[in-house]
Amino acid sequence: MNKITISPLTDKSWAEVARIYESGIATKNATFQTEAPDWESWDKAHRKDCRIVAMIENKIVGWAALSNVSSRCVYSGVAEVSIYVDSGFRGMGVGDKLMDSLIKESELNGIWTLQAGIFPENTGSLKLHHKHGFRTIGIKERIGKMDNTWRDVEMLERRSNVVGVD
C-alpha cells in the first residue's frame, strides 16, 4: 500500500481537485452541483483554512474542505464538510485519512460542529462519516430535484469533544 500524505489545497491543486470533483458530480450521488466552479468561485465559497488534498506518490487522489454555514458570529464554529476521493483510489483509506486530518484541522481552527448533507444512496460517504463520529440528525425529504427527480438528503453532524465543550 502506498503512503497517503496530506497537503494544503491551493490554487495550484485546483486542476486535479476540479477533476475529482467533476468525477463525483458525474455519479449523480455526490452533490446537486452539475459542474465544478472556477477556482475563484470555489475559493470564495470555502474557508481559507481547513482545505486539504490527499496524495499518493505526488498525485492528488482526494480532497476535503469546509464551508461556513453562516456569516453570523454565533455560528462561527459550525462548518459544512465536502470530501471527494478519486474513483480509482476508493477503498484504500484515502477518505479515512482526509476525514481524520480535516477533523483535527477543524478543531485547531475553533470548529465545534461539522455538518454534512449526503444523498442516502451514497452509502460509502455515509459509512465514512459515521465511522468518524457523525450522527444522522434527520432526512430532508424531497429537498431538491435532479434530472427531474426529487432527491432526499440525509443530514449529519459531528460535535467536537474538545472545542466548545465548556
WONOR-V925843 format. One record per backbone hydrogen bond with DSSP energy under -0.5 kcal/mol. NH is the residue of the N-H (numbers start at 0). CO is the residue of the C=O. If there is no record, write none. Layout:
nh & co
NH & CO
NH & CO
This chain:
nh & co
4 & 2
4 & 54
6 & 52
8 & 50
9 & 7
12 & 9
13 & 9
13 & 10
15 & 12
16 & 12
17 & 13
18 & 14
19 & 15
20 & 16
21 & 17
22 & 18
23 & 19
24 & 20
25 & 21
26 & 22
26 & 23
27 & 24
28 & 23
41 & 37
42 & 38
43 & 39
44 & 40
45 & 41
45 & 42
46 & 65
51 & 63
52 & 6
53 & 61
54 & 4
55 & 58
56 & 2
58 & 55
60 & 53
61 & 53
62 & 83
63 & 51
64 & 81
65 & 49
66 & 79
68 & 77
74 & 71
75 & 72
77 & 74
78 & 112
79 & 66
80 & 114
81 & 64
83 & 62
85 & 60
88 & 85
89 & 86
91 & 88
93 & 88
96 & 92
97 & 93
98 & 94
99 & 95
100 & 96
101 & 97
102 & 98
103 & 99
104 & 100
105 & 101
106 & 102
107 & 103
108 & 104
108 & 105
109 & 106
110 & 105
111 & 76
111 & 109
112 & 76
113 & 157
114 & 78
115 & 155
117 & 153
121 & 118
122 & 120
125 & 121
126 & 122
127 & 123
128 & 124
129 & 125
130 & 126
131 & 127
131 & 128
132 & 129
133 & 128
134 & 156
136 & 154
137 & 154
139 & 152
140 & 138
142 & 139
142 & 150
143 & 150
145 & 148
148 & 145
150 & 143
152 & 139
153 & 117
154 & 137
155 & 115
156 & 134
157 & 113
159 & 111
